[in-house]
Amino acid sequence: KSLLDNYNELYVTEISTFYSTRLGKKLNEIELKFIKTNPEKIVKKLKKFNISNYSKRRFDLLKQVIDKTNSIEFLKHRTLFMIENMIIAFNDILPPNKKINQVKELINNSKQEIVEDFNSSKYQEAILILYLYLYQKVTDAELEKYVGFLHSDSSQWFQNIYFESHFKKTKSGIRFLDDLKILKQKVAELNQQGDYQQAVIYAQKALKLAEDSFGKKSESYVLHLYTLTKLYKSMRQYRKIELILKEMIEISKNLSPEGKTPIYVASLNSLANLYKDLKRYTEAEPLFKQVIDIYKTISPEGINCAINLSNLAELYRITARYTEAELLFKQAIEIYENLSSEKKPPNYAMSLNSLGVLYKETKRDTEAETLLRKAIEVSKNLPPEGKSLIYPMSLNNLGILYKETKRYTEAETLLRKAIETSKNLSPEGKAPIYVASLNNLADLYKTIQRYKEAEALLKQAIEIAKFFPPEGKDPLYIHVINDLEELYLIMKQ
């Protein structure tokens, strides 16, 4: 576009003519070979490269090539842009308690060091040696001809436009990152406050920015679609989530020749989990199997394979296919247990919990208790961001087991602990797991005829759940309402 905006027919003809010659093609081949070669191989060859074989004339010619092609400036700006990108991206994925506070200061200091390196005589000597290596099969006569071309008006016209367009792209890239960072922070703040409608508006702005910068068929665009699905999940807008996930799958399967990019597999997995949550089990099962097949070819003993074995096992448990579910849970747990302790993810505790629930449902109470106790122990020792759901979930499940086996005192202790640990998982104690914990303790009190305490807990749960979207229709809200009605019937009797 920059070349067309500054089009000069004479210059274009001269450049095309030069690169159509034997020398022009030879120089192009050298550049392409360099781009495609593994940097480690180049480094190894440079270590053995003897520069004493070359004349002062050779050095002078190559210095002119470096100067006239803006090589050092190109590398400098690309490196500066890459460093800024890396620091921002790295900081974005760090947990809140480990984020870099002075990001701009770190970027500026890093840039200053890079500029100093690029301006140093040692760096310029290193570039010269690299060019000696790259052009070793080009004769001095050919180099003189090339330098003559680089000094021409047409070449300088081309080099200046190319450099300027690249430099503008770098600056626009930095502006893109700044704008995107502001939007992402706003989305995160609004999400934390529970203002999902406004969060969606800012997430859509970020999506539009990614589309304008990279197009719809880019990984950046797909990742911003994923942010929207998380917000819509909080709003229970499942139809919108389904449509977005299908779009993500369609785009991401073409992002690599094999169609197995992480975002593609994550999109399949998210759609499978959505169908499972919506009780569309027939549609969920083949998607889970597809994801497992992909991970088995990539890393059969890896964490992702274990996670998805558990996902399919959970679907089988829900649909009372207990034998198949047990087998898959055990396979997942075996993978986790073969990992070192520091590499075990929160999903390990989740798999223990789920298999414990399966044993509870199939009246294998002793085995259920052992696994649920282990799930509690493992999840209790997770970092705060890891234990969020699984710890109170395991406490609830063991508490329910004790209630069903008439160990009421132990059940009450566990269910109270579940309420305590789940209360602060979302703004103003509005997490569904908190409501479920209140409901479970109320159910225990109903069983042991402590009706007034049960009533108070159910009323508390209703006051929170009635605001879950869609208001008045959330399944958990309806469940708690029904439990309260049942309690009143018992109290009346």
C-alpha positions as CSV (number, residue, x, y, z in Angstrom):
1,K,0.0,0.0,0.0
2,S,2.8,2.4,0.9
3,L,4.5,1.6,-2.5
4,L,1.3,2.3,-4.4
5,D,0.7,5.5,-2.5
6,N,4.1,6.7,-3.6
7,Y,4.2,5.0,-7.0
8,N,7.0,5.8,-9.4
9,E,6.9,3.8,-12.6
10,L,10.6,4.4,-13.5
11,Y,11.8,3.3,-10.0
12,V,9.6,0.2,-10.0
13,T,10.9,-0.8,-13.4
14,E,14.5,-0.4,-12.3
15,I,14.0,-2.4,-9.1
16,S,12.1,-5.2,-11.0
17,T,14.8,-5.3,-13.6
18,F,17.6,-5.6,-11.0
19,Y,15.9,-8.5,-9.1
20,S,15.2,-10.3,-12.4
21,T,19.0,-10.6,-13.1
22,R,21.1,-13.5,-12.1
23,L,22.6,-11.4,-9.3
24,G,19.3,-10.2,-8.0
25,K,17.9,-13.8,-7.9
26,K,21.1,-14.9,-6.1
27,L,20.7,-12.2,-3.4
28,N,17.0,-13.1,-3.0
29,E,17.9,-16.8,-2.5
30,I,20.5,-15.9,0.1
31,E,17.9,-13.8,2.1
32,L,15.2,-16.6,1.9
33,K,17.7,-19.2,3.0
34,F,18.7,-17.1,5.9
35,I,15.1,-16.5,7.0
36,K,14.3,-20.3,6.9
37,T,17.5,-21.5,8.6
38,N,17.3,-22.4,12.3
39,P,19.2,-19.6,14.2
40,E,21.1,-22.2,16.3
41,K,22.6,-23.6,13.1
42,I,23.7,-20.2,12.0
43,V,25.3,-19.6,15.4
44,K,27.2,-22.9,15.3
45,K,28.5,-22.1,11.8
46,L,29.5,-18.5,12.8
47,K,31.6,-19.9,15.7
48,K,33.7,-21.8,13.1
49,F,33.7,-18.9,10.6
50,N,37.1,-17.5,9.7
51,I,36.9,-13.7,9.0
52,S,40.7,-13.4,8.4
53,N,40.2,-14.6,4.8
54,Y,38.5,-11.4,3.8
55,S,40.0,-8.1,2.5
56,K,39.4,-4.6,3.7
57,R,37.6,-3.9,0.4
58,R,35.1,-6.7,1.3
59,F,34.4,-5.2,4.7
60,D,33.9,-1.7,3.2
61,L,31.4,-3.0,0.6
62,L,29.4,-4.9,3.2
63,K,29.3,-1.9,5.5
64,Q,27.7,0.0,2.6
65,V,25.1,-2.8,2.1
66,I,24.2,-2.7,5.9
67,D,23.9,1.1,5.8
68,K,21.9,1.4,2.6
69,T,19.4,-1.4,3.5
70,N,18.8,0.1,7.0
71,S,19.6,-3.3,8.4
72,I,20.6,-2.2,11.9
73,E,17.6,0.1,12.2
74,F,15.2,-2.6,11.0
75,L,16.6,-5.0,13.6
76,K,16.5,-2.4,16.3
77,H,12.9,-1.5,15.8
78,R,11.7,-5.1,15.4
79,T,13.5,-6.0,18.6
80,L,12.1,-3.0,20.5
81,F,8.6,-3.9,19.4
82,M,9.1,-7.6,20.2
83,I,10.4,-6.8,23.7
84,E,7.5,-4.5,24.5
85,N,5.1,-7.2,23.2
86,M,6.7,-9.9,25.3
87,I,6.7,-7.9,28.5
88,I,3.1,-6.9,28.2
89,A,1.9,-10.4,27.2
90,F,3.9,-12.0,29.9
91,N,2.5,-9.7,32.6
92,D,-1.0,-10.3,31.3
93,I,-0.9,-14.0,32.0
94,L,0.7,-13.7,35.5
95,P,-1.6,-14.2,38.5
96,P,-2.7,-10.9,40.2
97,N,-0.3,-11.4,43.1
98,K,2.7,-11.8,40.8
99,K,2.2,-9.1,38.3
100,I,4.9,-6.6,37.5
101,N,4.0,-3.2,39.0
102,Q,6.2,-0.9,37.0
103,V,5.6,-2.3,33.5
104,K,6.4,1.0,31.7
105,E,9.6,1.5,33.7
106,L,10.7,-2.1,32.9
107,I,9.9,-1.6,29.2
108,N,11.8,1.7,29.0
109,N,14.8,0.3,30.8
110,S,14.8,-2.8,28.5
111,K,14.5,-0.5,25.4
112,Q,17.4,1.7,26.6
113,E,19.6,-1.3,27.1
114,I,18.7,-2.6,23.6
115,V,19.4,0.8,21.9
116,E,22.8,1.0,23.7
117,D,23.6,-2.6,22.4
118,F,22.6,-1.7,18.9
119,N,24.7,1.5,18.9
120,S,27.8,-0.2,20.3
121,S,30.7,-1.0,18.0
122,K,30.6,-4.7,19.2
123,Y,27.1,-5.1,17.9
124,Q,28.0,-3.5,14.5
125,E,31.0,-5.8,14.3
126,A,28.7,-8.8,14.9
127,I,26.3,-7.7,12.1
128,L,29.3,-7.3,9.8
129,I,30.5,-10.8,10.5
130,L,27.0,-12.1,9.9
131,Y,26.9,-10.4,6.5
132,L,30.4,-11.8,5.7
133,Y,29.0,-15.2,6.4
134,L,25.7,-14.7,4.4
135,Y,27.5,-13.2,1.3
136,Q,30.5,-15.5,1.3
137,K,29.4,-17.0,-2.1
138,V,29.0,-13.5,-3.6
139,T,32.1,-12.2,-5.3
140,D,33.6,-8.7,-4.7
141,A,32.6,-7.7,-8.3
142,E,29.0,-8.8,-7.6
143,L,29.0,-6.9,-4.3
144,E,30.2,-3.8,-6.1
145,K,27.4,-4.1,-8.5
146,Y,24.9,-4.6,-5.7
147,V,26.3,-1.5,-3.8
148,G,26.0,0.5,-7.0
149,F,22.3,-0.5,-7.2
150,L,21.7,0.3,-3.5
151,H,23.1,3.9,-4.1
152,S,20.6,4.4,-6.9
153,D,17.6,6.7,-6.5
154,S,15.2,3.8,-7.2
155,S,16.7,1.7,-4.4
156,Q,16.8,4.5,-1.9
157,W,13.1,5.3,-2.8
158,F,12.2,1.6,-2.1
159,Q,14.3,1.3,1.1
160,N,12.9,4.5,2.6
161,I,9.2,3.6,1.9
162,Y,9.7,0.0,3.2
163,F,11.4,1.3,6.4
164,E,8.8,4.0,7.0
165,S,5.9,1.6,6.5
166,H,7.5,-0.9,8.9
167,F,8.2,1.8,11.4
168,K,4.6,3.1,11.2
169,K,3.4,-0.5,11.6
170,T,5.5,-0.8,14.7
171,K,4.1,2.4,16.2
172,S,0.5,1.4,15.3
173,G,1.2,-2.0,16.9
174,I,2.2,-0.3,20.1
175,R,-0.9,1.9,20.0
176,F,-3.0,-1.3,19.5
177,L,-1.4,-2.9,22.6
178,D,-2.0,0.3,24.7
179,D,-5.7,0.5,23.6
180,L,-6.2,-3.2,24.0
181,K,-4.7,-3.1,27.5
182,I,-7.1,-0.3,28.6
183,L,-10.1,-2.2,27.2
184,K,-9.0,-5.5,28.9
185,Q,-8.6,-3.8,32.2
186,K,-12.0,-2.3,31.9
187,V,-13.6,-5.7,31.1
188,A,-11.8,-7.2,34.1
189,E,-13.0,-4.5,36.5
190,L,-16.6,-4.6,35.3
191,N,-16.6,-8.4,35.5
192,Q,-15.3,-8.3,39.0
193,Q,-18.1,-5.9,40.0
194,G,-20.7,-8.2,38.4
195,D,-21.7,-5.5,35.8
196,Y,-21.7,-8.0,32.9
197,Q,-23.7,-5.9,30.5
198,Q,-21.1,-3.1,30.5
199,A,-18.3,-5.6,30.5
200,V,-19.7,-7.1,27.2
201,I,-19.7,-3.6,25.6
202,Y,-16.0,-3.2,26.3
203,A,-15.2,-6.8,25.3
204,Q,-17.0,-6.1,22.0
205,K,-14.8,-3.0,21.5
206,A,-11.7,-5.0,22.1
207,L,-13.0,-7.6,19.6
208,K,-13.6,-4.9,17.0
209,L,-10.0,-3.6,17.6
210,A,-8.6,-7.1,17.1
211,E,-10.7,-7.5,13.9
212,D,-9.6,-4.2,12.5
213,S,-5.9,-4.9,13.3
214,F,-5.6,-8.6,12.4
215,G,-8.9,-9.6,10.6
216,K,-11.5,-12.2,11.5
217,K,-9.3,-15.1,10.5
218,S,-6.7,-14.5,13.2
219,E,-5.9,-16.0,16.6
220,S,-6.2,-12.6,18.3
221,Y,-9.8,-12.3,17.0
222,V,-10.7,-15.8,18.2
223,L,-9.2,-15.1,21.7
224,H,-11.3,-12.0,22.1
225,L,-14.4,-14.1,21.1
226,Y,-13.5,-16.4,24.0
227,T,-13.6,-13.5,26.4
228,L,-17.2,-12.8,25.3
229,T,-18.2,-16.4,26.0
230,K,-17.0,-16.2,29.6
231,L,-19.1,-13.0,30.1
232,Y,-22.1,-14.5,28.5
233,K,-21.7,-17.6,30.7
234,S,-22.0,-15.4,33.8
235,M,-25.2,-14.0,32.2
236,R,-26.6,-17.5,31.4
237,Q,-26.9,-16.5,27.7
238,Y,-26.2,-20.0,26.4
239,R,-27.4,-19.6,22.8
240,K,-25.0,-16.7,22.3
241,I,-22.2,-18.8,23.7
242,E,-23.0,-21.7,21.4
243,L,-22.9,-19.5,18.3
244,I,-19.6,-17.9,19.3
245,L,-18.0,-21.2,20.1
246,K,-19.1,-22.6,16.7
247,E,-17.5,-19.5,15.0
248,M,-14.3,-20.0,17.0
249,I,-14.1,-23.7,15.9
250,E,-14.7,-22.7,12.3
251,I,-11.9,-20.0,12.3
252,S,-9.4,-21.8,14.5
253,K,-9.4,-25.1,12.6
254,N,-7.8,-23.2,9.7
255,L,-5.2,-21.4,11.7
256,S,-2.7,-24.3,11.1
257,P,-2.3,-27.0,8.4
258,E,-3.0,-29.8,10.9
259,G,-6.0,-27.9,12.4
260,K,-4.9,-28.7,16.0
261,T,-4.0,-25.3,17.4
262,P,-4.6,-25.0,21.2
263,I,-7.4,-22.5,20.6
264,Y,-9.2,-24.9,18.3
265,V,-9.0,-27.7,20.8
266,A,-10.1,-25.3,23.6
267,S,-13.1,-24.3,21.5
268,L,-14.2,-27.9,20.9
269,N,-13.8,-28.6,24.6
270,S,-15.8,-25.5,25.6
271,L,-18.6,-26.4,23.3
272,A,-18.7,-30.0,24.6
273,N,-18.9,-28.6,28.2
274,L,-21.6,-26.2,27.2
275,Y,-23.7,-29.1,25.8
276,K,-23.0,-31.1,28.9
277,D,-24.2,-28.3,31.2
278,L,-27.3,-27.9,29.0
279,K,-28.0,-31.7,29.2
280,R,-27.5,-32.1,25.5
281,Y,-25.4,-35.2,26.2
282,T,-25.6,-36.8,22.7
283,E,-24.0,-33.7,21.2
284,A,-21.4,-33.3,23.9
285,E,-20.0,-36.9,23.8
286,P,-18.5,-36.9,20.3
287,L,-16.9,-33.5,20.9
288,F,-15.2,-34.8,24.1
289,K,-14.0,-37.9,22.3
290,Q,-12.6,-35.7,19.5
291,V,-10.7,-33.6,22.0
292,I,-9.3,-36.7,23.7
293,D,-8.2,-38.2,20.4
294,I,-6.3,-35.0,19.6
295,Y,-4.5,-35.0,23.0
296,K,-3.7,-38.7,22.8
297,T,-1.7,-38.0,19.6
298,I,0.0,-35.0,21.1
299,S,0.7,-36.1,24.7
300,P,-1.2,-39.2,26.0
301,E,0.3,-38.8,29.5
302,G,-0.2,-35.0,29.7
303,I,-2.4,-32.9,31.9
304,N,-4.8,-31.9,29.0
305,C,-5.4,-35.5,28.2
306,A,-6.3,-36.2,31.9
307,I,-8.6,-33.2,32.1
308,N,-10.6,-34.3,29.1
309,L,-10.8,-37.9,30.2
310,S,-12.4,-36.6,33.4
311,N,-14.7,-34.4,31.4
312,L,-16.1,-37.4,29.4
313,A,-16.1,-39.5,32.6
314,E,-18.3,-36.8,34.3
315,L,-20.7,-36.9,31.3
316,Y,-20.9,-40.7,31.7
317,R,-21.5,-40.3,35.5
318,I,-24.3,-37.9,35.0
319,T,-26.0,-40.3,32.5
320,A,-25.6,-43.2,34.9
321,R,-23.0,-45.0,32.7
322,Y,-21.0,-45.7,35.8
323,T,-18.7,-48.5,34.6
324,E,-17.4,-46.4,31.7
325,A,-17.1,-43.3,33.9
326,E,-15.1,-45.1,36.6
327,L,-12.7,-46.4,34.1
328,L,-12.0,-42.9,32.6
329,F,-11.7,-41.3,36.0
330,K,-9.2,-43.8,37.1
331,Q,-7.2,-43.3,33.9
332,A,-7.2,-39.5,34.5
333,I,-6.1,-39.9,38.2
334,E,-3.3,-42.3,37.2
335,I,-1.9,-39.6,34.8
336,Y,-2.1,-36.9,37.6
337,E,-0.4,-39.2,40.1
338,N,2.5,-39.8,37.8
339,L,3.2,-36.1,37.8
340,S,5.5,-34.5,40.3
341,S,3.7,-32.8,43.2
342,E,4.4,-29.3,42.0
343,K,2.9,-30.1,38.6
344,K,-0.4,-31.5,39.8
345,P,-3.2,-29.1,38.7
346,P,-6.4,-28.4,40.6
347,N,-8.1,-30.8,38.2
348,Y,-6.5,-33.7,40.1
349,A,-8.6,-32.8,43.2
350,M,-11.6,-32.4,40.9
351,S,-11.2,-35.9,39.5
352,L,-10.8,-37.4,43.0
353,N,-14.0,-35.5,44.0
354,S,-15.9,-36.7,41.0
355,L,-14.9,-40.3,41.4
356,G,-15.9,-40.0,45.1
357,V,-19.3,-38.7,44.1
358,L,-19.7,-41.7,41.6
359,Y,-18.9,-44.1,44.5
360,K,-21.4,-42.3,46.7
361,E,-24.1,-42.6,44.0
362,T,-23.4,-46.3,43.6
363,K,-23.5,-46.9,47.4
364,R,-19.8,-47.7,47.7
365,D,-19.6,-45.4,50.8
366,T,-16.2,-46.4,52.2
367,E,-14.5,-45.8,48.8
368,A,-16.4,-42.6,48.4
369,E,-15.3,-41.3,51.8
370,T,-11.6,-42.1,51.1
371,L,-11.6,-40.3,47.8
372,L,-13.5,-37.2,49.1
373,R,-11.2,-36.9,52.0
374,K,-8.3,-37.0,49.7
375,A,-9.9,-34.4,47.4
376,I,-10.3,-32.1,50.4
377,E,-6.7,-32.6,51.5
378,V,-5.3,-32.0,48.0
379,S,-7.5,-28.9,47.3
380,K,-6.9,-27.4,50.8
381,N,-3.2,-27.1,49.9
382,L,-3.8,-25.5,46.5
383,P,-2.9,-21.8,46.1
384,P,-6.0,-19.4,46.5
385,E,-6.7,-19.2,42.8
386,G,-6.6,-23.0,42.4
387,K,-8.8,-24.1,45.3
388,S,-11.7,-21.7,44.5
389,L,-14.4,-24.1,43.6
390,I,-13.1,-27.5,44.2
391,Y,-12.4,-27.1,47.9
392,P,-15.9,-26.1,49.0
393,M,-17.3,-28.6,46.4
394,S,-15.5,-31.5,48.0
395,L,-16.5,-30.3,51.5
396,N,-20.1,-30.3,50.4
397,N,-20.0,-33.7,48.8
398,L,-18.4,-35.3,51.9
399,G,-20.9,-33.5,54.1
400,I,-23.8,-34.9,52.1
401,L,-22.3,-38.4,52.3
402,Y,-22.1,-38.0,56.1
403,K,-25.7,-36.7,56.2
404,E,-26.9,-39.7,54.2
405,T,-25.0,-42.1,56.5
406,K,-26.4,-40.3,59.6
407,R,-23.1,-38.9,60.8
408,Y,-24.8,-35.6,61.4
409,T,-22.2,-33.8,63.6
410,E,-19.4,-34.4,61.1
411,A,-21.7,-33.4,58.3
412,E,-22.6,-30.1,59.9
413,T,-18.9,-29.2,60.5
414,L,-18.1,-29.8,56.8
415,L,-21.1,-28.0,55.4
416,R,-20.4,-24.9,57.6
417,K,-16.8,-25.0,56.4
418,A,-18.1,-25.1,52.8
419,I,-20.3,-22.0,53.4
420,E,-17.3,-20.2,55.0
421,T,-14.9,-20.9,52.1
422,S,-17.4,-20.2,49.3
423,K,-18.8,-16.9,50.6
424,N,-16.1,-14.7,49.1
425,L,-15.7,-16.4,45.7
426,S,-17.6,-13.6,44.0
427,P,-18.6,-10.0,44.7
428,E,-21.0,-9.7,47.7
429,G,-21.1,-13.5,48.2
430,K,-23.1,-14.3,45.1
431,A,-21.3,-17.4,43.9
432,P,-23.6,-20.3,43.0
433,I,-21.5,-22.7,45.1
434,Y,-22.2,-20.4,48.1
435,V,-26.0,-20.7,47.5
436,A,-25.6,-24.5,47.0
437,S,-23.7,-24.7,50.3
438,L,-26.4,-22.8,52.2
439,N,-29.0,-25.2,50.6
440,N,-27.0,-28.3,51.6
441,L,-26.7,-27.2,55.3
442,A,-30.5,-26.3,55.3
443,D,-31.2,-29.8,54.0
444,L,-29.2,-31.3,56.9
445,Y,-31.1,-29.2,59.4
446,K,-34.4,-30.3,57.8
447,T,-33.4,-33.9,58.2
448,I,-32.5,-33.5,61.9
449,Q,-35.7,-31.4,62.5
450,R,-33.9,-28.1,63.1
451,Y,-36.6,-26.4,60.9
452,K,-36.1,-22.8,61.9
453,E,-32.4,-22.9,61.1
454,A,-33.2,-24.6,57.8
455,E,-35.8,-21.9,57.0
456,A,-33.3,-19.1,57.7
457,L,-30.6,-20.6,55.4
458,L,-33.1,-21.2,52.6
459,K,-34.4,-17.7,52.7
460,Q,-30.8,-16.4,52.6
461,A,-30.1,-18.6,49.6
462,I,-33.2,-17.3,47.8
463,E,-32.3,-13.7,48.4
464,I,-29.0,-14.3,46.5
465,A,-30.2,-16.7,43.8
466,K,-33.2,-14.7,42.7
467,F,-30.8,-12.2,41.0
468,F,-29.1,-15.0,39.0
469,P,-29.8,-14.4,35.3
470,P,-32.3,-14.9,33.9
471,E,-34.0,-13.5,37.0
472,G,-36.5,-15.9,38.5
473,K,-35.7,-18.7,36.1
474,D,-32.2,-19.9,37.2
475,P,-32.3,-23.7,38.0
476,L,-30.6,-23.3,41.3
477,Y,-33.1,-20.6,42.4
478,I,-36.0,-22.8,41.4
479,H,-34.4,-25.7,43.3
480,V,-34.1,-23.7,46.5
481,I,-37.7,-22.3,46.2
482,N,-38.9,-25.9,45.9
483,D,-36.9,-26.9,49.0
484,L,-38.4,-24.1,51.0
485,E,-41.9,-25.1,50.0
486,E,-41.2,-28.7,51.0
487,L,-39.9,-27.5,54.3
488,Y,-43.1,-25.5,55.0
489,L,-45.2,-28.6,54.2
490,I,-43.2,-30.6,56.8
491,M,-43.5,-27.8,59.4
492,K,-47.2,-27.6,58.8
493,Q,-47.6,-31.3,59.3
